Amino acid sequence: MSTQPAAHYDRVHEAWRLIMGEEFHYGFFASADTPLEVATAALTAEMLTRAGIGPGDRVLDIGCGTGRQSCDLAADSGASVLGITTSASGVAAASELARTRGVDARFEQRDGTSNGLPDASYDVVWALESSHLMRDRGGLLSESVRVLAPGGRFVLCDIVRKREIPFLEVRSRRHDFAVLRSAFGDAHMEPLASYASTLEELGMTVLDATDISEETLGTFAAWRANVARHETTLLELLDAESVADFVRATEVLEAFWNDGTLGYGILAAVKP
Ligand SMILES: C[S@@+](CC[C@H](N)C(=O)[O-])C[C@H]1O[C@@H](n2cnc3c(N)ncnc32)[C@H](O)[C@@H]1O
């Protein structure tokens, strides 16, 4: 979802929708047989509980993807939402979605690591699975804190790194890392504790930083089941190599989750 032309974006979007469901992110599985749609909604609910968004709140959604979530936040909580992404086609699609749904959500092409928005202008900053795509993590966090009004909340969930990966191991697993890059782009995972400590250094009070690797593990099997279910259609939307790469990437991630290399974290902080 970066800067592809609109037709490619639409095809890829449709393929991801078949694999990941209507909400394009990991699921929070209460049990092994939780359906993916229930699990993705549950992850959003985990974020919502921490964000405490109310009517009239000004919400900044950093890395807003298709805009679906910004629109839901505006519709469900009466907030006024600005969704930002570096993807021009993402902004166009999200703006169209907000217009169709008639909700108070706007979309702009901005970089979360240097957003150019006024100081203290948001009540909630929301970053759902976008931070791993921003190499300048310090920039993302300091900019988020800067635009929050006093009392404002920062909520984030994302893939996290759970241990140091020694150079020799990176080298020996380079094929695994290449598979991940090809399926998900250039991602950089940081430990959950480093998000928390950077936020504390920026003057925030961290309310909660929880490892939810176990609860998100079921996501990979659910995505693979959808690939198998929609294989014929997926092969019309994507080339066979991309589909195979995606399946392989879910296996690599699942192995990383199981051996404690990568996992998933959720965090909430408040600006005093
Ligand atoms: C995996 S999607 C997450 C989408 C959305 N939060 C959701 O859950 O549906 C990541 C999003 O982050 C955006 N993104 C990547 N780098 C960014 C940056 N530096 N600033 C703002 N958005 C960025 C991508 O364009 C994409 O929209």
The ligand as an SDF file (V2000), in Angstrom:
LIG
                    3D

 27 29  0  0  0  0  0  0  0  0999 V2000
   -0.6470   -2.1180    7.2480 C   0  0  0  0  0  0  0  0  0  0  0  0
   -1.4070   -0.5740    6.8220 S   0  0  0  0  0  0  0  0  0  0  0  0
   -2.4090   -0.2990    8.2880 C   0  0  0  0  0  0  0  0  0  0  0  0
   -3.7160    0.2660    7.9020 C   0  0  0  0  0  0  0  0  0  0  0  0
   -4.7160    0.6590    8.9680 C   0  0  0  0  0  0  0  0  0  0  0  0
   -4.1430    1.2470   10.1530 N   0  0  0  0  0  0  0  0  0  0  0  0
   -5.6090   -0.5150    9.3060 C   0  0  0  0  0  0  0  0  0  0  0  0
   -5.4470   -1.1070   10.3400 O   0  0  0  0  0  0  0  0  0  0  0  0
   -6.4690   -0.8320    8.4810 O   0  0  0  0  0  0  0  0  0  0  0  0
   -0.0910    0.5570    7.0090 C   0  0  0  0  0  0  0  0  0  0  0  0
   -0.4220    1.9700    6.5750 C   0  0  0  0  0  0  0  0  0  0  0  0
    0.6490    2.8280    6.9820 O   0  0  0  0  0  0  0  0  0  0  0  0
    0.9190    3.7330    5.9030 C   0  0  0  0  0  0  0  0  0  0  0  0
    2.2740    4.2800    6.0780 N   0  0  0  0  0  0  0  0  0  0  0  0
    3.4720    3.6790    5.8560 C   0  0  0  0  0  0  0  0  0  0  0  0
    4.4700    4.5270    6.1500 N   0  0  0  0  0  0  0  0  0  0  0  0
    3.8990    5.6750    6.5890 C   0  0  0  0  0  0  0  0  0  0  0  0
    4.4010    6.9160    7.0610 C   0  0  0  0  0  0  0  0  0  0  0  0
    5.7180    7.1590    7.1330 N   0  0  0  0  0  0  0  0  0  0  0  0
    3.5130    7.8770    7.4180 N   0  0  0  0  0  0  0  0  0  0  0  0
    2.1780    7.6500    7.3610 C   0  0  0  0  0  0  0  0  0  0  0  0
    1.6460    6.4970    6.9170 N   0  0  0  0  0  0  0  0  0  0  0  0
    2.4920    5.5130    6.5400 C   0  0  0  0  0  0  0  0  0  0  0  0
    0.7040    2.8890    4.6750 C   0  0  0  0  0  0  0  0  0  0  0  0
    0.5480    3.6760    3.5240 O   0  0  0  0  0  0  0  0  0  0  0  0
   -0.5840    2.1700    5.0780 C   0  0  0  0  0  0  0  0  0  0  0  0
   -1.6770    3.0110    4.8560 O   0  0  0  0  0  0  0  0  0  0  0  0
  1  2  1  0
  2  3  1  0
  2 10  1  0
  3  4  1  0
  4  5  1  0
  5  6  1  0
  5  7  1  0
  7  8  2  0
  7  9  1  0
 10 11  1  0
 11 12  1  0
 11 26  1  0
 12 13  1  0
 13 14  1  0
 13 24  1  0
 14 15  1  0
 14 23  1  0
 15 16  2  0
 16 17  1  0
 17 18  1  0
 17 23  2  0
 18 19  1  0
 18 20  2  0
 20 21  1  0
 21 22  2  0
 22 23  1  0
 24 25  1  0
 24 26  1  0
 26 27  1  0
M  CHG  2   2   1   9  -1
M  END
$$$$
